[in-house]
Amino acid sequence: MHRQVLAVVAVTATLMTTAPAAATTLTVGSGWQDDIINAPGTPTANSAWTFTLAAPAILSVVDGYIPDDVYTLSGDLLGATSFYEGSATDVQASGSYGYAWTDSSYSKIALWVGPGTYSFSITGNGAGGTPSGLGVRLDPAAVPEPASWLMMAGAFGLVGATMRRRRGMLASFG
């Protein structure tokens, strides 16, 4: 019994020394937040990131220092940045990292995130060299207006009615 207590104390002490001191809170609609990695494969300076959502949102991460870096998200959110050209009309194209969002030389990711509480860390490969900077942001997800939902429901109803009528017509010829 004494050995079990010592083992639990040792594991707890180890976990406490390896856990981050404090998480960085990400707020919906606050624009780009700066972060940096100082060595390849290590968590960013602001990791772990945390946030709580009552409504869906879009989490975005973009390389913003030297092209070629790839960032990996781990924890409650999983993913890795990839190279594509963001649109100039994207909300991410605004602010301090907007130039990187629209340039395919910089890696980026956008994740749709539902309501809930999340905590995640970001690591980078340092391919462009370190230290390496990146931007992180959380924006409200576009929610369809009620008129769009009504049109979509009406379209499904018409498709269903058409399929029912066709099935009836085929049966009468058979």
Chimera marker file (.cmm) of the C-alpha trace (Angstrom):
<marker_set name="trace">
<marker id="1" x="0.000" y="0.000" z="0.000" r="1" g="1" b="0" radius="0.5"/>
<marker id="2" x="2.828" y="2.375" z="0.912" r="1" g="1" b="0" radius="0.5"/>
<marker id="3" x="4.534" y="1.727" z="-2.453" r="1" g="1" b="0" radius="0.5"/>
<marker id="4" x="1.298" y="2.469" z="-4.337" r="1" g="1" b="0" radius="0.5"/>
<marker id="5" x="0.941" y="5.820" z="-2.577" r="1" g="1" b="0" radius="0.5"/>
<marker id="6" x="4.560" y="6.686" z="-3.399" r="1" g="1" b="0" radius="0.5"/>
<marker id="7" x="3.990" y="5.702" z="-7.042" r="1" g="1" b="0" radius="0.5"/>
<marker id="8" x="0.884" y="7.906" z="-7.281" r="1" g="1" b="0" radius="0.5"/>
<marker id="9" x="2.761" y="10.817" z="-5.695" r="1" g="1" b="0" radius="0.5"/>
<marker id="10" x="5.672" y="10.351" z="-8.125" r="1" g="1" b="0" radius="0.5"/>
<marker id="11" x="3.371" y="10.247" z="-11.191" r="1" g="1" b="0" radius="0.5"/>
<marker id="12" x="1.439" y="13.296" z="-9.981" r="1" g="1" b="0" radius="0.5"/>
<marker id="13" x="4.665" y="15.238" z="-9.407" r="1" g="1" b="0" radius="0.5"/>
<marker id="14" x="5.886" y="14.327" z="-12.897" r="1" g="1" b="0" radius="0.5"/>
<marker id="15" x="2.630" y="15.425" z="-14.507" r="1" g="1" b="0" radius="0.5"/>
<marker id="16" x="2.643" y="18.690" z="-12.610" r="1" g="1" b="0" radius="0.5"/>
<marker id="17" x="6.159" y="19.548" z="-13.792" r="1" g="1" b="0" radius="0.5"/>
<marker id="18" x="5.398" y="18.747" z="-17.456" r="1" g="1" b="0" radius="0.5"/>
<marker id="19" x="1.975" y="20.426" z="-17.645" r="1" g="1" b="0" radius="0.5"/>
<marker id="20" x="1.845" y="23.984" z="-18.978" r="1" g="1" b="0" radius="0.5"/>
<marker id="21" x="1.795" y="26.661" z="-16.287" r="1" g="1" b="0" radius="0.5"/>
<marker id="22" x="-1.214" y="28.415" z="-17.815" r="1" g="1" b="0" radius="0.5"/>
<marker id="23" x="-3.232" y="28.178" z="-20.976" r="1" g="1" b="0" radius="0.5"/>
<marker id="24" x="-3.631" y="31.081" z="-23.405" r="1" g="1" b="0" radius="0.5"/>
<marker id="25" x="-7.292" y="31.977" z="-23.843" r="1" g="1" b="0" radius="0.5"/>
<marker id="26" x="-8.486" y="32.557" z="-27.402" r="1" g="1" b="0" radius="0.5"/>
<marker id="27" x="-11.496" y="34.860" z="-27.794" r="1" g="1" b="0" radius="0.5"/>
<marker id="28" x="-13.981" y="34.751" z="-30.692" r="1" g="1" b="0" radius="0.5"/>
<marker id="29" x="-13.675" y="37.760" z="-32.985" r="1" g="1" b="0" radius="0.5"/>
<marker id="30" x="-10.443" y="39.129" z="-31.494" r="1" g="1" b="0" radius="0.5"/>
<marker id="31" x="-8.474" y="38.854" z="-34.755" r="1" g="1" b="0" radius="0.5"/>
<marker id="32" x="-5.030" y="37.355" z="-35.215" r="1" g="1" b="0" radius="0.5"/>
<marker id="33" x="-3.059" y="36.438" z="-32.096" r="1" g="1" b="0" radius="0.5"/>
<marker id="34" x="0.734" y="36.090" z="-32.336" r="1" g="1" b="0" radius="0.5"/>
<marker id="35" x="2.531" y="32.885" z="-31.411" r="1" g="1" b="0" radius="0.5"/>
<marker id="36" x="6.041" y="31.536" z="-31.980" r="1" g="1" b="0" radius="0.5"/>
<marker id="37" x="8.038" y="28.296" z="-31.890" r="1" g="1" b="0" radius="0.5"/>
<marker id="38" x="11.632" y="28.453" z="-30.746" r="1" g="1" b="0" radius="0.5"/>
<marker id="39" x="12.704" y="24.909" z="-31.679" r="1" g="1" b="0" radius="0.5"/>
<marker id="40" x="11.337" y="22.354" z="-34.169" r="1" g="1" b="0" radius="0.5"/>
<marker id="41" x="8.872" y="19.873" z="-32.684" r="1" g="1" b="0" radius="0.5"/>
<marker id="42" x="8.282" y="21.845" z="-29.502" r="1" g="1" b="0" radius="0.5"/>
<marker id="43" x="5.002" y="23.512" z="-28.499" r="1" g="1" b="0" radius="0.5"/>
<marker id="44" x="4.591" y="27.177" z="-29.321" r="1" g="1" b="0" radius="0.5"/>
<marker id="45" x="5.200" y="29.825" z="-26.671" r="1" g="1" b="0" radius="0.5"/>
<marker id="46" x="1.445" y="30.329" z="-26.125" r="1" g="1" b="0" radius="0.5"/>
<marker id="47" x="0.470" y="26.638" z="-26.092" r="1" g="1" b="0" radius="0.5"/>
<marker id="48" x="-1.778" y="25.363" z="-24.714" r="1" g="1" b="0" radius="0.5"/>
<marker id="49" x="-4.546" y="27.438" z="-26.254" r="1" g="1" b="0" radius="0.5"/>
<marker id="50" x="-8.037" y="27.193" z="-24.782" r="1" g="1" b="0" radius="0.5"/>
<marker id="51" x="-11.515" y="28.510" z="-25.551" r="1" g="1" b="0" radius="0.5"/>
<marker id="52" x="-15.197" y="27.858" z="-24.862" r="1" g="1" b="0" radius="0.5"/>
<marker id="53" x="-17.883" y="28.291" z="-27.524" r="1" g="1" b="0" radius="0.5"/>
<marker id="54" x="-21.643" y="28.690" z="-27.221" r="1" g="1" b="0" radius="0.5"/>
<marker id="55" x="-22.023" y="28.770" z="-31.030" r="1" g="1" b="0" radius="0.5"/>
<marker id="56" x="-19.965" y="27.330" z="-33.923" r="1" g="1" b="0" radius="0.5"/>
<marker id="57" x="-16.744" y="29.093" z="-34.899" r="1" g="1" b="0" radius="0.5"/>
<marker id="58" x="-13.821" y="28.810" z="-37.316" r="1" g="1" b="0" radius="0.5"/>
<marker id="59" x="-10.339" y="28.300" z="-35.853" r="1" g="1" b="0" radius="0.5"/>
<marker id="60" x="-7.549" y="29.421" z="-38.187" r="1" g="1" b="0" radius="0.5"/>
<marker id="61" x="-3.776" y="29.008" z="-37.973" r="1" g="1" b="0" radius="0.5"/>
<marker id="62" x="-1.342" y="30.478" z="-40.514" r="1" g="1" b="0" radius="0.5"/>
<marker id="63" x="2.438" y="30.552" z="-40.862" r="1" g="1" b="0" radius="0.5"/>
<marker id="64" x="3.539" y="34.149" z="-40.911" r="1" g="1" b="0" radius="0.5"/>
<marker id="65" x="7.287" y="34.378" z="-40.595" r="1" g="1" b="0" radius="0.5"/>
<marker id="66" x="9.261" y="32.376" z="-43.140" r="1" g="1" b="0" radius="0.5"/>
<marker id="67" x="7.445" y="30.238" z="-45.754" r="1" g="1" b="0" radius="0.5"/>
<marker id="68" x="7.638" y="26.403" z="-45.645" r="1" g="1" b="0" radius="0.5"/>
<marker id="69" x="6.782" y="25.834" z="-41.960" r="1" g="1" b="0" radius="0.5"/>
<marker id="70" x="4.071" y="23.294" z="-41.176" r="1" g="1" b="0" radius="0.5"/>
<marker id="71" x="2.192" y="23.427" z="-37.878" r="1" g="1" b="0" radius="0.5"/>
<marker id="72" x="0.403" y="20.548" z="-36.158" r="1" g="1" b="0" radius="0.5"/>
<marker id="73" x="-2.531" y="20.896" z="-33.756" r="1" g="1" b="0" radius="0.5"/>
<marker id="74" x="-2.908" y="18.338" z="-30.972" r="1" g="1" b="0" radius="0.5"/>
<marker id="75" x="-5.202" y="17.926" z="-27.986" r="1" g="1" b="0" radius="0.5"/>
<marker id="76" x="-8.943" y="18.490" z="-28.407" r="1" g="1" b="0" radius="0.5"/>
<marker id="77" x="-8.378" y="19.710" z="-31.989" r="1" g="1" b="0" radius="0.5"/>
<marker id="78" x="-6.305" y="17.764" z="-34.496" r="1" g="1" b="0" radius="0.5"/>
<marker id="79" x="-4.915" y="18.839" z="-37.840" r="1" g="1" b="0" radius="0.5"/>
<marker id="80" x="-1.933" y="20.125" z="-39.741" r="1" g="1" b="0" radius="0.5"/>
<marker id="81" x="-1.455" y="23.179" z="-41.894" r="1" g="1" b="0" radius="0.5"/>
<marker id="82" x="-1.116" y="22.764" z="-45.651" r="1" g="1" b="0" radius="0.5"/>
<marker id="83" x="-0.261" y="25.011" z="-48.565" r="1" g="1" b="0" radius="0.5"/>
<marker id="84" x="-3.144" y="26.585" z="-50.433" r="1" g="1" b="0" radius="0.5"/>
<marker id="85" x="-4.117" y="30.101" z="-51.428" r="1" g="1" b="0" radius="0.5"/>
<marker id="86" x="-6.783" y="31.612" z="-49.223" r="1" g="1" b="0" radius="0.5"/>
<marker id="87" x="-9.311" y="33.935" z="-50.785" r="1" g="1" b="0" radius="0.5"/>
<marker id="88" x="-9.035" y="37.693" z="-50.392" r="1" g="1" b="0" radius="0.5"/>
<marker id="89" x="-12.709" y="37.644" z="-49.275" r="1" g="1" b="0" radius="0.5"/>
<marker id="90" x="-12.014" y="35.277" z="-46.341" r="1" g="1" b="0" radius="0.5"/>
<marker id="91" x="-12.241" y="36.881" z="-42.900" r="1" g="1" b="0" radius="0.5"/>
<marker id="92" x="-8.719" y="35.512" z="-42.313" r="1" g="1" b="0" radius="0.5"/>
<marker id="93" x="-7.390" y="37.749" z="-45.122" r="1" g="1" b="0" radius="0.5"/>
<marker id="94" x="-7.754" y="40.749" z="-42.824" r="1" g="1" b="0" radius="0.5"/>
<marker id="95" x="-5.435" y="41.917" z="-40.090" r="1" g="1" b="0" radius="0.5"/>
<marker id="96" x="-1.768" y="41.319" z="-39.381" r="1" g="1" b="0" radius="0.5"/>
<marker id="97" x="-1.544" y="37.847" z="-40.996" r="1" g="1" b="0" radius="0.5"/>
<marker id="98" x="-3.875" y="38.573" z="-43.928" r="1" g="1" b="0" radius="0.5"/>
<marker id="99" x="-0.959" y="38.675" z="-46.373" r="1" g="1" b="0" radius="0.5"/>
<marker id="100" x="0.052" y="35.117" z="-45.398" r="1" g="1" b="0" radius="0.5"/>
<marker id="101" x="-3.531" y="33.829" z="-45.627" r="1" g="1" b="0" radius="0.5"/>
<marker id="102" x="-3.758" y="34.775" z="-49.318" r="1" g="1" b="0" radius="0.5"/>
<marker id="103" x="-0.260" y="33.532" z="-50.236" r="1" g="1" b="0" radius="0.5"/>
<marker id="104" x="0.138" y="29.810" z="-51.045" r="1" g="1" b="0" radius="0.5"/>
<marker id="105" x="3.783" y="29.956" z="-49.881" r="1" g="1" b="0" radius="0.5"/>
<marker id="106" x="2.561" y="30.035" z="-46.270" r="1" g="1" b="0" radius="0.5"/>
<marker id="107" x="0.843" y="27.010" z="-44.753" r="1" g="1" b="0" radius="0.5"/>
<marker id="108" x="-2.582" y="27.413" z="-43.164" r="1" g="1" b="0" radius="0.5"/>
<marker id="109" x="-5.585" y="25.562" z="-41.754" r="1" g="1" b="0" radius="0.5"/>
<marker id="110" x="-9.173" y="26.511" z="-40.942" r="1" g="1" b="0" radius="0.5"/>
<marker id="111" x="-11.270" y="24.196" z="-38.755" r="1" g="1" b="0" radius="0.5"/>
<marker id="112" x="-15.011" y="24.400" z="-38.098" r="1" g="1" b="0" radius="0.5"/>
<marker id="113" x="-15.514" y="23.975" z="-34.350" r="1" g="1" b="0" radius="0.5"/>
<marker id="114" x="-18.857" y="23.296" z="-32.671" r="1" g="1" b="0" radius="0.5"/>
<marker id="115" x="-20.026" y="24.503" z="-29.254" r="1" g="1" b="0" radius="0.5"/>
<marker id="116" x="-17.951" y="23.224" z="-26.323" r="1" g="1" b="0" radius="0.5"/>
<marker id="117" x="-14.710" y="23.759" z="-24.431" r="1" g="1" b="0" radius="0.5"/>
<marker id="118" x="-11.415" y="23.062" z="-26.185" r="1" g="1" b="0" radius="0.5"/>
<marker id="119" x="-7.731" y="22.961" z="-25.350" r="1" g="1" b="0" radius="0.5"/>
<marker id="120" x="-5.009" y="22.353" z="-27.933" r="1" g="1" b="0" radius="0.5"/>
<marker id="121" x="-1.310" y="22.850" z="-28.540" r="1" g="1" b="0" radius="0.5"/>
<marker id="122" x="0.566" y="23.797" z="-31.692" r="1" g="1" b="0" radius="0.5"/>
<marker id="123" x="3.975" y="22.460" z="-32.715" r="1" g="1" b="0" radius="0.5"/>
<marker id="124" x="5.956" y="23.401" z="-35.793" r="1" g="1" b="0" radius="0.5"/>
<marker id="125" x="8.529" y="21.660" z="-37.939" r="1" g="1" b="0" radius="0.5"/>
<marker id="126" x="10.757" y="24.740" z="-38.224" r="1" g="1" b="0" radius="0.5"/>
<marker id="127" x="11.400" y="24.037" z="-41.926" r="1" g="1" b="0" radius="0.5"/>
<marker id="128" x="11.859" y="27.746" z="-42.613" r="1" g="1" b="0" radius="0.5"/>
<marker id="129" x="14.105" y="28.113" z="-39.578" r="1" g="1" b="0" radius="0.5"/>
<marker id="130" x="13.455" y="29.070" z="-35.980" r="1" g="1" b="0" radius="0.5"/>
<marker id="131" x="12.268" y="31.095" z="-34.271" r="1" g="1" b="0" radius="0.5"/>
<marker id="132" x="9.168" y="30.923" z="-36.421" r="1" g="1" b="0" radius="0.5"/>
<marker id="133" x="6.037" y="33.031" z="-36.035" r="1" g="1" b="0" radius="0.5"/>
<marker id="134" x="2.426" y="32.168" z="-36.719" r="1" g="1" b="0" radius="0.5"/>
<marker id="135" x="-1.031" y="33.625" z="-36.281" r="1" g="1" b="0" radius="0.5"/>
<marker id="136" x="-4.035" y="32.047" z="-34.557" r="1" g="1" b="0" radius="0.5"/>
<marker id="137" x="-7.619" y="33.343" z="-34.664" r="1" g="1" b="0" radius="0.5"/>
<marker id="138" x="-11.168" y="32.313" z="-33.813" r="1" g="1" b="0" radius="0.5"/>
<marker id="139" x="-14.070" y="33.767" z="-35.806" r="1" g="1" b="0" radius="0.5"/>
<marker id="140" x="-17.824" y="33.197" z="-35.618" r="1" g="1" b="0" radius="0.5"/>
<marker id="141" x="-19.017" y="30.635" z="-38.181" r="1" g="1" b="0" radius="0.5"/>
<marker id="142" x="-21.482" y="31.896" z="-40.744" r="1" g="1" b="0" radius="0.5"/>
<marker id="143" x="-24.936" y="30.619" z="-39.824" r="1" g="1" b="0" radius="0.5"/>
<marker id="144" x="-27.512" y="30.366" z="-42.607" r="1" g="1" b="0" radius="0.5"/>
<marker id="145" x="-30.391" y="32.824" z="-42.324" r="1" g="1" b="0" radius="0.5"/>
<marker id="146" x="-33.906" y="31.448" z="-41.658" r="1" g="1" b="0" radius="0.5"/>
<marker id="147" x="-34.919" y="32.147" z="-45.268" r="1" g="1" b="0" radius="0.5"/>
<marker id="148" x="-32.077" y="29.891" z="-46.483" r="1" g="1" b="0" radius="0.5"/>
<marker id="149" x="-33.239" y="27.076" z="-44.193" r="1" g="1" b="0" radius="0.5"/>
<marker id="150" x="-36.825" y="27.447" z="-45.527" r="1" g="1" b="0" radius="0.5"/>
<marker id="151" x="-35.631" y="27.303" z="-49.142" r="1" g="1" b="0" radius="0.5"/>
<marker id="152" x="-33.530" y="24.219" z="-48.400" r="1" g="1" b="0" radius="0.5"/>
<marker id="153" x="-36.453" y="22.476" z="-46.638" r="1" g="1" b="0" radius="0.5"/>
<marker id="154" x="-38.733" y="23.355" z="-49.549" r="1" g="1" b="0" radius="0.5"/>
<marker id="155" x="-36.231" y="21.949" z="-52.048" r="1" g="1" b="0" radius="0.5"/>
<marker id="156" x="-36.000" y="18.659" z="-50.122" r="1" g="1" b="0" radius="0.5"/>
<marker id="157" x="-39.807" y="18.496" z="-50.066" r="1" g="1" b="0" radius="0.5"/>
<marker id="158" x="-40.026" y="18.988" z="-53.844" r="1" g="1" b="0" radius="0.5"/>
<marker id="159" x="-37.365" y="16.347" z="-54.485" r="1" g="1" b="0" radius="0.5"/>
<marker id="160" x="-39.213" y="13.909" z="-52.219" r="1" g="1" b="0" radius="0.5"/>
<marker id="161" x="-42.555" y="14.596" z="-53.910" r="1" g="1" b="0" radius="0.5"/>
<marker id="162" x="-41.011" y="14.161" z="-57.347" r="1" g="1" b="0" radius="0.5"/>
<marker id="163" x="-39.429" y="10.855" z="-56.358" r="1" g="1" b="0" radius="0.5"/>
<marker id="164" x="-42.718" y="9.613" z="-54.887" r="1" g="1" b="0" radius="0.5"/>
<marker id="165" x="-44.630" y="10.565" z="-58.048" r="1" g="1" b="0" radius="0.5"/>
<marker id="166" x="-42.051" y="8.850" z="-60.305" r="1" g="1" b="0" radius="0.5"/>
<marker id="167" x="-42.189" y="5.674" z="-58.217" r="1" g="1" b="0" radius="0.5"/>
<marker id="168" x="-45.988" y="5.642" z="-58.560" r="1" g="1" b="0" radius="0.5"/>
<marker id="169" x="-45.797" y="6.181" z="-62.326" r="1" g="1" b="0" radius="0.5"/>
<marker id="170" x="-43.285" y="3.375" z="-62.782" r="1" g="1" b="0" radius="0.5"/>
<marker id="171" x="-45.443" y="0.988" z="-60.784" r="1" g="1" b="0" radius="0.5"/>
<marker id="172" x="-48.493" y="1.663" z="-62.971" r="1" g="1" b="0" radius="0.5"/>
<marker id="173" x="-46.585" y="0.664" z="-66.132" r="1" g="1" b="0" radius="0.5"/>
<marker id="174" x="-45.140" y="-2.501" z="-64.603" r="1" g="1" b="0" radius="0.5"/>
<link id1="1" id2="2" r="1" g="1" b="0" radius="0.2"/>
<link id1="2" id2="3" r="1" g="1" b="0" radius="0.2"/>
<link id1="3" id2="4" r="1" g="1" b="0" radius="0.2"/>
<link id1="4" id2="5" r="1" g="1" b="0" radius="0.2"/>
<link id1="5" id2="6" r="1" g="1" b="0" radius="0.2"/>
<link id1="6" id2="7" r="1" g="1" b="0" radius="0.2"/>
<link id1="7" id2="8" r="1" g="1" b="0" radius="0.2"/>
<link id1="8" id2="9" r="1" g="1" b="0" radius="0.2"/>
<link id1="9" id2="10" r="1" g="1" b="0" radius="0.2"/>
<link id1="10" id2="11" r="1" g="1" b="0" radius="0.2"/>
<link id1="11" id2="12" r="1" g="1" b="0" radius="0.2"/>
<link id1="12" id2="13" r="1" g="1" b="0" radius="0.2"/>
<link id1="13" id2="14" r="1" g="1" b="0" radius="0.2"/>
<link id1="14" id2="15" r="1" g="1" b="0" radius="0.2"/>
<link id1="15" id2="16" r="1" g="1" b="0" radius="0.2"/>
<link id1="16" id2="17" r="1" g="1" b="0" radius="0.2"/>
<link id1="17" id2="18" r="1" g="1" b="0" radius="0.2"/>
<link id1="18" id2="19" r="1" g="1" b="0" radius="0.2"/>
<link id1="19" id2="20" r="1" g="1" b="0" radius="0.2"/>
<link id1="20" id2="21" r="1" g="1" b="0" radius="0.2"/>
<link id1="21" id2="22" r="1" g="1" b="0" radius="0.2"/>
<link id1="22" id2="23" r="1" g="1" b="0" radius="0.2"/>
<link id1="23" id2="24" r="1" g="1" b="0" radius="0.2"/>
<link id1="24" id2="25" r="1" g="1" b="0" radius="0.2"/>
<link id1="25" id2="26" r="1" g="1" b="0" radius="0.2"/>
<link id1="26" id2="27" r="1" g="1" b="0" radius="0.2"/>
<link id1="27" id2="28" r="1" g="1" b="0" radius="0.2"/>
<link id1="28" id2="29" r="1" g="1" b="0" radius="0.2"/>
<link id1="29" id2="30" r="1" g="1" b="0" radius="0.2"/>
<link id1="30" id2="31" r="1" g="1" b="0" radius="0.2"/>
<link id1="31" id2="32" r="1" g="1" b="0" radius="0.2"/>
<link id1="32" id2="33" r="1" g="1" b="0" radius="0.2"/>
<link id1="33" id2="34" r="1" g="1" b="0" radius="0.2"/>
<link id1="34" id2="35" r="1" g="1" b="0" radius="0.2"/>
<link id1="35" id2="36" r="1" g="1" b="0" radius="0.2"/>
<link id1="36" id2="37" r="1" g="1" b="0" radius="0.2"/>
<link id1="37" id2="38" r="1" g="1" b="0" radius="0.2"/>
<link id1="38" id2="39" r="1" g="1" b="0" radius="0.2"/>
<link id1="39" id2="40" r="1" g="1" b="0" radius="0.2"/>
<link id1="40" id2="41" r="1" g="1" b="0" radius="0.2"/>
<link id1="41" id2="42" r="1" g="1" b="0" radius="0.2"/>
<link id1="42" id2="43" r="1" g="1" b="0" radius="0.2"/>
<link id1="43" id2="44" r="1" g="1" b="0" radius="0.2"/>
<link id1="44" id2="45" r="1" g="1" b="0" radius="0.2"/>
<link id1="45" id2="46" r="1" g="1" b="0" radius="0.2"/>
<link id1="46" id2="47" r="1" g="1" b="0" radius="0.2"/>
<link id1="47" id2="48" r="1" g="1" b="0" radius="0.2"/>
<link id1="48" id2="49" r="1" g="1" b="0" radius="0.2"/>
<link id1="49" id2="50" r="1" g="1" b="0" radius="0.2"/>
<link id1="50" id2="51" r="1" g="1" b="0" radius="0.2"/>
<link id1="51" id2="52" r="1" g="1" b="0" radius="0.2"/>
<link id1="52" id2="53" r="1" g="1" b="0" radius="0.2"/>
<link id1="53" id2="54" r="1" g="1" b="0" radius="0.2"/>
<link id1="54" id2="55" r="1" g="1" b="0" radius="0.2"/>
<link id1="55" id2="56" r="1" g="1" b="0" radius="0.2"/>
<link id1="56" id2="57" r="1" g="1" b="0" radius="0.2"/>
<link id1="57" id2="58" r="1" g="1" b="0" radius="0.2"/>
<link id1="58" id2="59" r="1" g="1" b="0" radius="0.2"/>
<link id1="59" id2="60" r="1" g="1" b="0" radius="0.2"/>
<link id1="60" id2="61" r="1" g="1" b="0" radius="0.2"/>
<link id1="61" id2="62" r="1" g="1" b="0" radius="0.2"/>
<link id1="62" id2="63" r="1" g="1" b="0" radius="0.2"/>
<link id1="63" id2="64" r="1" g="1" b="0" radius="0.2"/>
<link id1="64" id2="65" r="1" g="1" b="0" radius="0.2"/>
<link id1="65" id2="66" r="1" g="1" b="0" radius="0.2"/>
<link id1="66" id2="67" r="1" g="1" b="0" radius="0.2"/>
<link id1="67" id2="68" r="1" g="1" b="0" radius="0.2"/>
<link id1="68" id2="69" r="1" g="1" b="0" radius="0.2"/>
<link id1="69" id2="70" r="1" g="1" b="0" radius="0.2"/>
<link id1="70" id2="71" r="1" g="1" b="0" radius="0.2"/>
<link id1="71" id2="72" r="1" g="1" b="0" radius="0.2"/>
<link id1="72" id2="73" r="1" g="1" b="0" radius="0.2"/>
<link id1="73" id2="74" r="1" g="1" b="0" radius="0.2"/>
<link id1="74" id2="75" r="1" g="1" b="0" radius="0.2"/>
<link id1="75" id2="76" r="1" g="1" b="0" radius="0.2"/>
<link id1="76" id2="77" r="1" g="1" b="0" radius="0.2"/>
<link id1="77" id2="78" r="1" g="1" b="0" radius="0.2"/>
<link id1="78" id2="79" r="1" g="1" b="0" radius="0.2"/>
<link id1="79" id2="80" r="1" g="1" b="0" radius="0.2"/>
<link id1="80" id2="81" r="1" g="1" b="0" radius="0.2"/>
<link id1="81" id2="82" r="1" g="1" b="0" radius="0.2"/>
<link id1="82" id2="83" r="1" g="1" b="0" radius="0.2"/>
<link id1="83" id2="84" r="1" g="1" b="0" radius="0.2"/>
<link id1="84" id2="85" r="1" g="1" b="0" radius="0.2"/>
<link id1="85" id2="86" r="1" g="1" b="0" radius="0.2"/>
<link id1="86" id2="87" r="1" g="1" b="0" radius="0.2"/>
<link id1="87" id2="88" r="1" g="1" b="0" radius="0.2"/>
<link id1="88" id2="89" r="1" g="1" b="0" radius="0.2"/>
<link id1="89" id2="90" r="1" g="1" b="0" radius="0.2"/>
<link id1="90" id2="91" r="1" g="1" b="0" radius="0.2"/>
<link id1="91" id2="92" r="1" g="1" b="0" radius="0.2"/>
<link id1="92" id2="93" r="1" g="1" b="0" radius="0.2"/>
<link id1="93" id2="94" r="1" g="1" b="0" radius="0.2"/>
<link id1="94" id2="95" r="1" g="1" b="0" radius="0.2"/>
<link id1="95" id2="96" r="1" g="1" b="0" radius="0.2"/>
<link id1="96" id2="97" r="1" g="1" b="0" radius="0.2"/>
<link id1="97" id2="98" r="1" g="1" b="0" radius="0.2"/>
<link id1="98" id2="99" r="1" g="1" b="0" radius="0.2"/>
<link id1="99" id2="100" r="1" g="1" b="0" radius="0.2"/>
<link id1="100" id2="101" r="1" g="1" b="0" radius="0.2"/>
<link id1="101" id2="102" r="1" g="1" b="0" radius="0.2"/>
<link id1="102" id2="103" r="1" g="1" b="0" radius="0.2"/>
<link id1="103" id2="104" r="1" g="1" b="0" radius="0.2"/>
<link id1="104" id2="105" r="1" g="1" b="0" radius="0.2"/>
<link id1="105" id2="106" r="1" g="1" b="0" radius="0.2"/>
<link id1="106" id2="107" r="1" g="1" b="0" radius="0.2"/>
<link id1="107" id2="108" r="1" g="1" b="0" radius="0.2"/>
<link id1="108" id2="109" r="1" g="1" b="0" radius="0.2"/>
<link id1="109" id2="110" r="1" g="1" b="0" radius="0.2"/>
<link id1="110" id2="111" r="1" g="1" b="0" radius="0.2"/>
<link id1="111" id2="112" r="1" g="1" b="0" radius="0.2"/>
<link id1="112" id2="113" r="1" g="1" b="0" radius="0.2"/>
<link id1="113" id2="114" r="1" g="1" b="0" radius="0.2"/>
<link id1="114" id2="115" r="1" g="1" b="0" radius="0.2"/>
<link id1="115" id2="116" r="1" g="1" b="0" radius="0.2"/>
<link id1="116" id2="117" r="1" g="1" b="0" radius="0.2"/>
<link id1="117" id2="118" r="1" g="1" b="0" radius="0.2"/>
<link id1="118" id2="119" r="1" g="1" b="0" radius="0.2"/>
<link id1="119" id2="120" r="1" g="1" b="0" radius="0.2"/>
<link id1="120" id2="121" r="1" g="1" b="0" radius="0.2"/>
<link id1="121" id2="122" r="1" g="1" b="0" radius="0.2"/>
<link id1="122" id2="123" r="1" g="1" b="0" radius="0.2"/>
<link id1="123" id2="124" r="1" g="1" b="0" radius="0.2"/>
<link id1="124" id2="125" r="1" g="1" b="0" radius="0.2"/>
<link id1="125" id2="126" r="1" g="1" b="0" radius="0.2"/>
<link id1="126" id2="127" r="1" g="1" b="0" radius="0.2"/>
<link id1="127" id2="128" r="1" g="1" b="0" radius="0.2"/>
<link id1="128" id2="129" r="1" g="1" b="0" radius="0.2"/>
<link id1="129" id2="130" r="1" g="1" b="0" radius="0.2"/>
<link id1="130" id2="131" r="1" g="1" b="0" radius="0.2"/>
<link id1="131" id2="132" r="1" g="1" b="0" radius="0.2"/>
<link id1="132" id2="133" r="1" g="1" b="0" radius="0.2"/>
<link id1="133" id2="134" r="1" g="1" b="0" radius="0.2"/>
<link id1="134" id2="135" r="1" g="1" b="0" radius="0.2"/>
<link id1="135" id2="136" r="1" g="1" b="0" radius="0.2"/>
<link id1="136" id2="137" r="1" g="1" b="0" radius="0.2"/>
<link id1="137" id2="138" r="1" g="1" b="0" radius="0.2"/>
<link id1="138" id2="139" r="1" g="1" b="0" radius="0.2"/>
<link id1="139" id2="140" r="1" g="1" b="0" radius="0.2"/>
<link id1="140" id2="141" r="1" g="1" b="0" radius="0.2"/>
<link id1="141" id2="142" r="1" g="1" b="0" radius="0.2"/>
<link id1="142" id2="143" r="1" g="1" b="0" radius="0.2"/>
<link id1="143" id2="144" r="1" g="1" b="0" radius="0.2"/>
<link id1="144" id2="145" r="1" g="1" b="0" radius="0.2"/>
<link id1="145" id2="146" r="1" g="1" b="0" radius="0.2"/>
<link id1="146" id2="147" r="1" g="1" b="0" radius="0.2"/>
<link id1="147" id2="148" r="1" g="1" b="0" radius="0.2"/>
<link id1="148" id2="149" r="1" g="1" b="0" radius="0.2"/>
<link id1="149" id2="150" r="1" g="1" b="0" radius="0.2"/>
<link id1="150" id2="151" r="1" g="1" b="0" radius="0.2"/>
<link id1="151" id2="152" r="1" g="1" b="0" radius="0.2"/>
<link id1="152" id2="153" r="1" g="1" b="0" radius="0.2"/>
<link id1="153" id2="154" r="1" g="1" b="0" radius="0.2"/>
<link id1="154" id2="155" r="1" g="1" b="0" radius="0.2"/>
<link id1="155" id2="156" r="1" g="1" b="0" radius="0.2"/>
<link id1="156" id2="157" r="1" g="1" b="0" radius="0.2"/>
<link id1="157" id2="158" r="1" g="1" b="0" radius="0.2"/>
<link id1="158" id2="159" r="1" g="1" b="0" radius="0.2"/>
<link id1="159" id2="160" r="1" g="1" b="0" radius="0.2"/>
<link id1="160" id2="161" r="1" g="1" b="0" radius="0.2"/>
<link id1="161" id2="162" r="1" g="1" b="0" radius="0.2"/>
<link id1="162" id2="163" r="1" g="1" b="0" radius="0.2"/>
<link id1="163" id2="164" r="1" g="1" b="0" radius="0.2"/>
<link id1="164" id2="165" r="1" g="1" b="0" radius="0.2"/>
<link id1="165" id2="166" r="1" g="1" b="0" radius="0.2"/>
<link id1="166" id2="167" r="1" g="1" b="0" radius="0.2"/>
<link id1="167" id2="168" r="1" g="1" b="0" radius="0.2"/>
<link id1="168" id2="169" r="1" g="1" b="0" radius="0.2"/>
<link id1="169" id2="170" r="1" g="1" b="0" radius="0.2"/>
<link id1="170" id2="171" r="1" g="1" b="0" radius="0.2"/>
<link id1="171" id2="172" r="1" g="1" b="0" radius="0.2"/>
<link id1="172" id2="173" r="1" g="1" b="0" radius="0.2"/>
<link id1="173" id2="174" r="1" g="1" b="0" radius="0.2"/>
</marker_set>
